[in-house]
Amino acid sequence: MAARPFRLLQLDHVVLRVRDSAAMAAFYCEVLGCSVERRQDEIGLVQLRAGESLIDLVDVDGKIGRLGGAAPGEQGRNMDHLCLRADPFDRDAILAHLAAFGVRVGEFGSRYGAEGEGPSQYLYDPEGNMVELKGPPDAPLDRAPADHAAR
């Protein structure tokens, strides 16, 4: 078998098909700290910088969004979830921040990721996509779950 002519470095970008790109851009920028890298309104694309990677928001009613069929909904999702590495990972501070924005929070636990096993907090964006905030592998799990987790 021939040697592979490349090696994988990281996720370059993930593409979310969205119904309300303004609300989604506001969530990813204001709540999670992304920044708008580039807009291509003529095709319905907003590209957000997330550290070394991009999150592309494609409007389902835009030129390229229409190619993907129906909008995501309860019976059909874009993906299972996307995971963003968060540093530092202070669960109480993260939960307080999410609560201030009225973000729906999911389960907290220790999960395996690119850097190994470590703390992770699930949450949901305005269109119901699950997002995981992942801490470093050596960070200890928090004490008993805070009552924010029930939100």
Secondary structure, 3 states (H helix, E strand, C coil): CCCCCCCCCCCCEEEEEECCHHHHHHHHHHHCCCEEEEEECCCCEEEEEECCEEEEEEECCCCCHHHHCCCCECCECCCCEEEEECCCCCHHHHHHHHHHCCCCEEEEEEEEECCEEEEEEEEECCCCCEEEEECCCCCCCCCCCCHHHHC
